[in-house]
């Protein structure tokens, strides 16, 4: 997913963060936004997947002559792209995200189906984006109504998150920002999935990682510490003028299922590889 775009600046970074928070607040407002993190984070993640998939289709279409041919090629050989999305727009020239944006009836049910189809087509995403039921009810009432889902989808649609639009480190930092905002609004439970970035950076600096080292976090939460270790290594290699080096081998465990899913999304958004296990109560650390 990595491609540099020098036009991105700290100002655009801040606007991306603000857009993400505005999208979260579009459901019900800042006070209640953290309650809906399990719906918001997978949708932002899916938007990134859709836009990158579009970029890869465009790259292939330049060689084969049309997006229609590119769709057929990728359908026959999903390995041509990083993540294959089995979403079919009304026209092959339309963005893949338009399939989700055009939902108007039974939005929660159809959205759940689409994300499960994406996970089925990509084993790496199994249990990560298909964990949430957007049509779930509690005591006969929808947990998140179709109207609110429609508002959220429309807000997320305002920005493109493709390869030429935002670098992995910027979308990654913005995704972490959203996680932090949810943590701040979650009270004492915040410690379950978020370590303040300043503390994580200090711990990463103390670790002083070198290329190829193994880093393991037995309670990884949203994987912020593992990500900071890789970032510190990248900074160190940049100072040494090293452009090629072995990445860290990142491993982690997390007990809370939705937090484990969040950690995996966070890793993919940052364009980093890792092995994160979902720990059960009987496993221990």
C-alpha atoms as a printed R data frame, in Angstrom:
    type eleno elety resid chain resno       x       y       z
1   ATOM     1    CA   UNK     A     1   0.000   0.000   0.000
2   ATOM     2    CA   UNK     A     2   2.992   2.271   0.247
3   ATOM     3    CA   UNK     A     3   3.543   5.139  -2.132
4   ATOM     4    CA   UNK     A     4   4.962   8.513  -1.280
5   ATOM     5    CA   UNK     A     5   2.988  11.663  -1.836
6   ATOM     6    CA   UNK     A     6   5.072  14.696  -1.005
7   ATOM     7    CA   UNK     A     7   2.075  17.015  -1.170
8   ATOM     8    CA   UNK     A     8   0.849  15.748   2.212
9   ATOM     9    CA   UNK     A     9   1.719  18.145   5.006
10  ATOM    10    CA   UNK     A    10   1.066  18.360   8.712
11  ATOM    11    CA   UNK     A    11  -1.906  20.579   7.895
12  ATOM    12    CA   UNK     A    12  -3.439  17.891   5.705
13  ATOM    13    CA   UNK     A    13  -2.598  15.367   8.412
14  ATOM    14    CA   UNK     A    14  -4.602  17.395  10.923
15  ATOM    15    CA   UNK     A    15  -7.502  17.794   8.501
16  ATOM    16    CA   UNK     A    16  -7.569  14.027   7.979
17  ATOM    17    CA   UNK     A    17  -7.698  13.482  11.726
18  ATOM    18    CA   UNK     A    18 -10.472  16.053  12.070
19  ATOM    19    CA   UNK     A    19 -12.403  14.421   9.235
20  ATOM    20    CA   UNK     A    20 -12.170  11.028  10.934
21  ATOM    21    CA   UNK     A    21 -13.443  12.450  14.212
22  ATOM    22    CA   UNK     A    22 -16.221  14.344  12.416
23  ATOM    23    CA   UNK     A    23 -17.212  11.060  10.769
24  ATOM    24    CA   UNK     A    24 -17.354   9.389  14.181
25  ATOM    25    CA   UNK     A    25 -19.427  12.242  15.589
26  ATOM    26    CA   UNK     A    26 -21.824  12.146  12.632
27  ATOM    27    CA   UNK     A    27 -23.594   9.179  14.214
28  ATOM    28    CA   UNK     A    28 -24.718  10.877  17.382
29  ATOM    29    CA   UNK     A    29 -22.175  13.413  18.567
30  ATOM    30    CA   UNK     A    30 -18.817  13.480  20.320
31  ATOM    31    CA   UNK     A    31 -20.149  12.255  23.667
32  ATOM    32    CA   UNK     A    32 -21.550   9.004  22.268
33  ATOM    33    CA   UNK     A    33 -19.038   8.427  19.457
34  ATOM    34    CA   UNK     A    34 -16.825   6.003  21.463
35  ATOM    35    CA   UNK     A    35 -19.782   3.651  21.886
36  ATOM    36    CA   UNK     A    36 -19.793   3.123  18.135
37  ATOM    37    CA   UNK     A    37 -16.052   2.500  17.615
38  ATOM    38    CA   UNK     A    38 -16.701  -1.130  16.649
39  ATOM    39    CA   UNK     A    39 -18.777   0.142  13.715
40  ATOM    40    CA   UNK     A    40 -16.680   3.146  12.725
41  ATOM    41    CA   UNK     A    41 -13.176   1.626  12.656
42  ATOM    42    CA   UNK     A    42 -14.042  -1.280  10.308
43  ATOM    43    CA   UNK     A    43 -15.780   1.135   7.926
44  ATOM    44    CA   UNK     A    44 -12.797   3.506   7.764
45  ATOM    45    CA   UNK     A    45 -10.586   0.457   7.233
46  ATOM    46    CA   UNK     A    46 -12.869  -0.796   4.438
47  ATOM    47    CA   UNK     A    47 -12.775   2.637   2.766
48  ATOM    48    CA   UNK     A    48  -8.977   2.419   2.691
49  ATOM    49    CA   UNK     A    49  -9.186  -1.100   1.207
50  ATOM    50    CA   UNK     A    50 -11.656   0.050  -1.464
51  ATOM    51    CA   UNK     A    51  -9.611   3.073  -2.530
52  ATOM    52    CA   UNK     A    52  -6.346   1.111  -2.689
53  ATOM    53    CA   UNK     A    53  -8.119  -1.634  -4.666
54  ATOM    54    CA   UNK     A    54  -9.287   1.044  -7.111
55  ATOM    55    CA   UNK     A    55  -5.709   2.285  -7.478
56  ATOM    56    CA   UNK     A    56  -4.498  -1.234  -8.209
57  ATOM    57    CA   UNK     A    57  -7.284  -1.760 -10.742
58  ATOM    58    CA   UNK     A    58  -6.321   1.506 -12.459
59  ATOM    59    CA   UNK     A    59  -2.691   0.361 -12.610
60  ATOM    60    CA   UNK     A    60  -3.720  -2.912 -14.246
61  ATOM    61    CA   UNK     A    61  -6.176  -1.191 -16.612
62  ATOM    62    CA   UNK     A    62  -3.336   0.946 -18.001
63  ATOM    63    CA   UNK     A    63  -1.751  -2.281 -19.227
64  ATOM    64    CA   UNK     A    64  -4.857  -4.132 -20.412
65  ATOM    65    CA   UNK     A    65  -6.892  -1.195 -21.769
66  ATOM    66    CA   UNK     A    66  -9.912  -0.875 -19.471
67  ATOM    67    CA   UNK     A    67 -11.161  -1.239 -15.898
68  ATOM    68    CA   UNK     A    68 -13.629  -3.864 -17.103
69  ATOM    69    CA   UNK     A    69 -10.766  -6.085 -18.269
70  ATOM    70    CA   UNK     A    70  -8.863  -5.329 -15.068
71  ATOM    71    CA   UNK     A    71 -11.834  -6.480 -12.959
72  ATOM    72    CA   UNK     A    72 -11.991  -9.765 -14.878
73  ATOM    73    CA   UNK     A    73  -8.258 -10.373 -14.557
74  ATOM    74    CA   UNK     A    74  -8.258  -9.737 -10.808
75  ATOM    75    CA   UNK     A    75 -11.345 -11.908 -10.338
76  ATOM    76    CA   UNK     A    76  -9.485 -14.793 -12.026
77  ATOM    77    CA   UNK     A    77  -6.247 -14.113 -10.154
78  ATOM    78    CA   UNK     A    78  -6.780 -12.280  -6.838
79  ATOM    79    CA   UNK     A    79  -3.023 -12.441  -6.187
80  ATOM    80    CA   UNK     A    80  -2.617  -9.524  -8.598
81  ATOM    81    CA   UNK     A    81  -3.771  -7.254  -5.776
82  ATOM    82    CA   UNK     A    82  -3.046  -7.171  -2.063
83  ATOM    83    CA   UNK     A    83  -6.675  -7.533  -1.003
84  ATOM    84    CA   UNK     A    84  -9.356  -8.672  -3.447
85  ATOM    85    CA   UNK     A    85 -12.724  -6.987  -2.912
86  ATOM    86    CA   UNK     A    86 -15.696  -8.898  -4.385
87  ATOM    87    CA   UNK     A    87 -17.757  -5.697  -4.723
88  ATOM    88    CA   UNK     A    88 -19.220  -4.981  -8.165
89  ATOM    89    CA   UNK     A    89 -20.067  -1.329  -8.960
90  ATOM    90    CA   UNK     A    90 -22.906  -0.576 -11.387
91  ATOM    91    CA   UNK     A    91 -20.211   0.408 -13.892
92  ATOM    92    CA   UNK     A    92 -16.598  -0.848 -13.872
93  ATOM    93    CA   UNK     A    93 -15.479   2.780 -14.078
94  ATOM    94    CA   UNK     A    94 -17.196   3.669 -10.793
95  ATOM    95    CA   UNK     A    95 -15.279   3.509  -7.491
96  ATOM    96    CA   UNK     A    96 -15.621   0.205  -5.658
97  ATOM    97    CA   UNK     A    97 -16.716   2.113  -2.533
98  ATOM    98    CA   UNK     A    98 -19.799   3.259  -4.490
99  ATOM    99    CA   UNK     A    99 -21.329  -0.180  -3.846
100 ATOM   100    CA   UNK     A   100 -21.441   0.681  -0.144
101 ATOM   101    CA   UNK     A   101 -22.214   4.363  -0.617
102 ATOM   102    CA   UNK     A   102 -25.318   3.598  -2.707
103 ATOM   103    CA   UNK     A   103 -26.920   1.378  -0.059
104 ATOM   104    CA   UNK     A   104 -30.407   2.695   0.682
105 ATOM   105    CA   UNK     A   105 -32.485  -0.214   2.017
106 ATOM   106    CA   UNK     A   106 -31.549  -2.721   4.719
107 ATOM   107    CA   UNK     A   107 -28.226  -0.934   5.033
108 ATOM   108    CA   UNK     A   108 -27.093  -2.735   8.182
109 ATOM   109    CA   UNK     A   109 -27.910  -6.172   6.796
110 ATOM   110    CA   UNK     A   110 -26.311  -5.551   3.388
111 ATOM   111    CA   UNK     A   111 -23.236  -3.880   4.877
112 ATOM   112    CA   UNK     A   112 -22.669  -6.878   7.160
113 ATOM   113    CA   UNK     A   113 -22.973  -9.193   4.154
114 ATOM   114    CA   UNK     A   114 -20.457  -7.182   2.104
115 ATOM   115    CA   UNK     A   115 -17.835  -7.138   4.853
116 ATOM   116    CA   UNK     A   116 -18.259 -10.872   5.401
117 ATOM   117    CA   UNK     A   117 -17.778 -11.467   1.670
118 ATOM   118    CA   UNK     A   118 -14.569  -9.398   1.758
119 ATOM   119    CA   UNK     A   119 -13.292 -11.418   4.717
120 ATOM   120    CA   UNK     A   120 -14.184 -14.684   2.978
121 ATOM   121    CA   UNK     A   121 -12.184 -13.619  -0.083
122 ATOM   122    CA   UNK     A   122  -9.191 -12.609   2.062
123 ATOM   123    CA   UNK     A   123  -8.242 -15.102   4.813
124 ATOM   124    CA   UNK     A   124  -5.988 -12.476   6.394
125 ATOM   125    CA   UNK     A   125  -9.110 -10.417   7.160
126 ATOM   126    CA   UNK     A   126 -11.087 -13.318   8.600
127 ATOM   127    CA   UNK     A   127 -12.439 -12.366  12.014
128 ATOM   128    CA   UNK     A   128 -11.186  -8.799  11.610
129 ATOM   129    CA   UNK     A   129 -13.721  -6.864   9.538
130 ATOM   130    CA   UNK     A   130 -16.514  -9.460   9.625
131 ATOM   131    CA   UNK     A   131 -16.807  -9.535  13.418
132 ATOM   132    CA   UNK     A   132 -19.439  -6.795  13.704
133 ATOM   133    CA   UNK     A   133 -23.115  -7.197  12.849
134 ATOM   134    CA   UNK     A   134 -24.286  -3.795  11.615
135 ATOM   135    CA   UNK     A   135 -27.856  -5.088  11.857
136 ATOM   136    CA   UNK     A   136 -27.636  -6.201  15.506
137 ATOM   137    CA   UNK     A   137 -30.440  -5.473  17.931
138 ATOM   138    CA   UNK     A   138 -30.676  -5.204  21.723
139 ATOM   139    CA   UNK     A   139 -34.063  -5.710  23.371
140 ATOM   140    CA   UNK     A   140 -35.706  -5.401  19.961
141 ATOM   141    CA   UNK     A   141 -34.005  -2.086  19.081
142 ATOM   142    CA   UNK     A   142 -31.305  -1.671  16.452
143 ATOM   143    CA   UNK     A   143 -27.915  -0.886  18.025
144 ATOM   144    CA   UNK     A   144 -27.221   1.512  15.161
145 ATOM   145    CA   UNK     A   145 -30.040   2.546  12.854
146 ATOM   146    CA   UNK     A   146 -29.854   2.621   9.064
147 ATOM   147    CA   UNK     A   147 -30.197   6.417   9.168
148 ATOM   148    CA   UNK     A   148 -27.087   6.745  11.332
149 ATOM   149    CA   UNK     A   149 -25.231   4.217   9.207
150 ATOM   150    CA   UNK     A   150 -26.146   6.220   6.109
151 ATOM   151    CA   UNK     A   151 -24.824   9.412   7.733
152 ATOM   152    CA   UNK     A   152 -21.584   7.659   8.696
153 ATOM   153    CA   UNK     A   153 -21.054   6.187   5.217
154 ATOM   154    CA   UNK     A   154 -21.660   9.564   3.599
155 ATOM   155    CA   UNK     A   155 -19.211  11.294   5.932
156 ATOM   156    CA   UNK     A   156 -16.536   8.657   5.301
157 ATOM   157    CA   UNK     A   157 -17.131   9.103   1.557
158 ATOM   158    CA   UNK     A   158 -15.925  12.718   1.690
159 ATOM   159    CA   UNK     A   159 -12.226  11.818   1.491
160 ATOM   160    CA   UNK     A   160 -10.311   9.396  -0.662
161 ATOM   161    CA   UNK     A   161  -7.785   7.158   1.116
162 ATOM   162    CA   UNK     A   162  -5.927   5.683  -1.847
163 ATOM   163    CA   UNK     A   163  -2.231   5.290  -2.604
164 ATOM   164    CA   UNK     A   164  -1.877   8.739  -4.173
165 ATOM   165    CA   UNK     A   165  -4.018  10.456  -1.547
166 ATOM   166    CA   UNK     A   166  -2.463   9.549   1.777
167 ATOM   167    CA   UNK     A   167   0.704   7.733   2.842
168 ATOM   168    CA   UNK     A   168   0.473   4.705   5.143
169 ATOM   169    CA   UNK     A   169   2.189   6.587   7.971
170 ATOM   170    CA   UNK     A   170  -0.310   9.470   7.749
171 ATOM   171    CA   UNK     A   171  -3.435   7.320   7.547
172 ATOM   172    CA   UNK     A   172  -1.875   5.177  10.277
173 ATOM   173    CA   UNK     A   173  -1.315   8.146  12.589
174 ATOM   174    CA   UNK     A   174  -4.833   9.375  11.891
175 ATOM   175    CA   UNK     A   175  -6.272   5.941  12.637
176 ATOM   176    CA   UNK     A   176  -4.324   5.929  15.912
177 ATOM   177    CA   UNK     A   177  -5.724   9.393  16.629
178 ATOM   178    CA   UNK     A   178  -9.240   8.034  16.248
179 ATOM   179    CA   UNK     A   179  -8.450   5.127  18.575
180 ATOM   180    CA   UNK     A   180  -7.043   7.588  21.137
181 ATOM   181    CA   UNK     A   181 -10.162   9.765  20.926
182 ATOM   182    CA   UNK     A   182 -12.307   6.701  21.572
183 ATOM   183    CA   UNK     A   183 -10.087   5.776  24.516
184 ATOM   184    CA   UNK     A   184 -10.427   9.246  26.017
185 ATOM   185    CA   UNK     A   185 -14.189   8.899  25.874
186 ATOM   186    CA   UNK     A   186 -14.241   5.390  27.314
187 ATOM   187    CA   UNK     A   187 -13.153   6.231  30.849
188 ATOM   188    CA   UNK     A   188 -11.293   3.625  32.857
189 ATOM   189    CA   UNK     A   189 -11.714   0.954  30.170
190 ATOM   190    CA   UNK     A   190  -9.352   2.885  27.899
191 ATOM   191    CA   UNK     A   191  -6.373   0.977  29.259
192 ATOM   192    CA   UNK     A   192  -7.786  -2.194  27.701
193 ATOM   193    CA   UNK     A   193  -6.748  -1.121  24.229
194 ATOM   194    CA   UNK     A   194  -4.711   2.080  24.215
195 ATOM   195    CA   UNK     A   195  -1.349   3.116  25.634
196 ATOM   196    CA   UNK     A   196  -0.632   6.868  25.302
197 ATOM   197    CA   UNK     A   197   1.598   7.414  22.274
198 ATOM   198    CA   UNK     A   198   4.187   9.271  24.367
199 ATOM   199    CA   UNK     A   199   4.583   6.297  26.722
200 ATOM   200    CA   UNK     A   200   4.692   3.878  23.789
201 ATOM   201    CA   UNK     A   201   7.422   5.912  22.089
202 ATOM   202    CA   UNK     A   202   9.544   6.026  25.252
203 ATOM   203    CA   UNK     A   203   9.217   2.256  25.609
204 ATOM   204    CA   UNK     A   204  10.142   1.792  21.946
205 ATOM   205    CA   UNK     A   205  13.225   4.006  22.371
206 ATOM   206    CA   UNK     A   206  14.283   2.018  25.436
207 ATOM   207    CA   UNK     A   207  13.858  -1.193  23.450
208 ATOM   208    CA   UNK     A   208  16.304   0.281  20.889
209 ATOM   209    CA   UNK     A   209  15.293  -2.112  18.081
210 ATOM   210    CA   UNK     A   210  17.717  -3.251  15.395
211 ATOM   211    CA   UNK     A   211  16.863  -4.761  11.984
212 ATOM   212    CA   UNK     A   212  15.448  -8.275  12.132
213 ATOM   213    CA   UNK     A   213  14.847  -8.262  15.892
214 ATOM   214    CA   UNK     A   214  11.754  -9.922  17.373
215 ATOM   215    CA   UNK     A   215   9.410  -7.753  19.425
216 ATOM   216    CA   UNK     A   216   6.628  -9.353  21.453
217 ATOM   217    CA   UNK     A   217   3.800  -7.681  23.350
218 ATOM   218    CA   UNK     A   218   1.727 -10.146  25.442
219 ATOM   219    CA   UNK     A   219  -1.079  -7.596  25.958
220 ATOM   220    CA   UNK     A   220  -0.868  -5.663  22.700
221 ATOM   221    CA   UNK     A   221  -4.187  -3.791  22.797
222 ATOM   222    CA   UNK     A   222  -4.471  -1.817  19.567
223 ATOM   223    CA   UNK     A   223  -0.813  -2.714  18.721
224 ATOM   224    CA   UNK     A   224   0.440   0.830  19.318
225 ATOM   225    CA   UNK     A   225   3.668  -0.257  21.063
226 ATOM   226    CA   UNK     A   226   4.579  -2.734  18.318
227 ATOM   227    CA   UNK     A   227   3.978  -0.058  15.687
228 ATOM   228    CA   UNK     A   228   6.084   2.487  17.582
229 ATOM   229    CA   UNK     A   229   8.993   0.012  17.714
230 ATOM   230    CA   UNK     A   230   8.940  -0.341  13.920
231 ATOM   231    CA   UNK     A   231   8.709   3.442  13.504
232 ATOM   232    CA   UNK     A   232  11.695   3.969  15.816
233 ATOM   233    CA   UNK     A   233  13.669   1.443  13.760
234 ATOM   234    CA   UNK     A   234  12.743   3.269  10.545
235 ATOM   235    CA   UNK     A   235  13.880   6.585  12.022
236 ATOM   236    CA   UNK     A   236  17.173   5.033  13.151
237 ATOM   237    CA   UNK     A   237  17.830   3.555   9.686
238 ATOM   238    CA   UNK     A   238  17.017   6.902   8.066
239 ATOM   239    CA   UNK     A   239  19.695   8.574  10.204
240 ATOM   240    CA   UNK     A   240  22.115   5.887   9.049
241 ATOM   241    CA   UNK     A   241  21.094   6.533   5.407
242 ATOM   242    CA   UNK     A   242  19.925   2.935   5.136
243 ATOM   243    CA   UNK     A   243  17.113   2.469   2.628
244 ATOM   244    CA   UNK     A   244  17.052  -1.338   2.768
245 ATOM   245    CA   UNK     A   245  16.914  -3.248   6.038
246 ATOM   246    CA   UNK     A   246  15.129  -6.181   7.630
247 ATOM   247    CA   UNK     A   247  11.896  -5.131   9.367
248 ATOM   248    CA   UNK     A   248  11.121  -6.173  12.913
249 ATOM   249    CA   UNK     A   249   9.347  -9.456  13.528
250 ATOM   250    CA   UNK     A   250   6.275  -8.257  15.394
251 ATOM   251    CA   UNK     A   251   4.248 -10.582  17.602
252 ATOM   252    CA   UNK     A   252   1.428  -9.899  20.023
253 ATOM   253    CA   UNK     A   253  -1.483 -11.323  21.969
254 ATOM   254    CA   UNK     A   254  -4.781  -9.724  22.910
255 ATOM   255    CA   UNK     A   255  -7.648 -11.087  25.003
256 ATOM   256    CA   UNK     A   256 -10.554  -8.794  23.993
257 ATOM   257    CA   UNK     A   257 -11.837  -9.975  20.556
258 ATOM   258    CA   UNK     A   258 -12.835  -6.556  19.193
259 ATOM   259    CA   UNK     A   259  -9.541  -5.050  20.390
260 ATOM   260    CA   UNK     A   260  -7.647  -7.878  18.672
261 ATOM   261    CA   UNK     A   261  -9.512  -7.030  15.456
262 ATOM   262    CA   UNK     A   262  -8.685  -3.343  15.968
263 ATOM   263    CA   UNK     A   263  -4.989  -4.190  16.375
264 ATOM   264    CA   UNK     A   264  -4.941  -6.132  13.107
265 ATOM   265    CA   UNK     A   265  -6.650  -3.294  11.243
266 ATOM   266    CA   UNK     A   266  -4.177  -0.854  12.775
267 ATOM   267    CA   UNK     A   267  -1.231  -2.948  11.556
268 ATOM   268    CA   UNK     A   268  -2.581  -3.210   8.008
269 ATOM   269    CA   UNK     A   269  -3.401   0.500   7.914
270 ATOM   270    CA   UNK     A   270   0.243   1.185   8.891
271 ATOM   271    CA   UNK     A   271   1.370  -1.208   6.135
272 ATOM   272    CA   UNK     A   272   3.206  -3.407   8.644
273 ATOM   273    CA   UNK     A   273   3.343  -7.200   8.947
274 ATOM   274    CA   UNK     A   274   2.736  -8.943  12.262
275 ATOM   275    CA   UNK     A   275   1.409 -12.086  13.912
276 ATOM   276    CA   UNK     A   276  -1.247 -11.225  16.487
277 ATOM   277    CA   UNK     A   277  -2.906 -14.055  18.371
278 ATOM   278    CA   UNK     A   278  -6.279 -13.867  20.036
279 ATOM   279    CA   UNK     A   279  -5.601 -15.138  23.545
280 ATOM   280    CA   UNK     A   280  -8.243 -17.075  25.480
281 ATOM   281    CA   UNK     A   281  -8.562 -17.069  29.261
282 ATOM   282    CA   UNK     A   282  -7.084 -20.575  29.447
283 ATOM   283    CA   UNK     A   283  -3.913 -19.715  27.539
284 ATOM   284    CA   UNK     A   284  -2.299 -17.308  29.976
285 ATOM   285    CA   UNK     A   285   0.535 -15.086  28.785
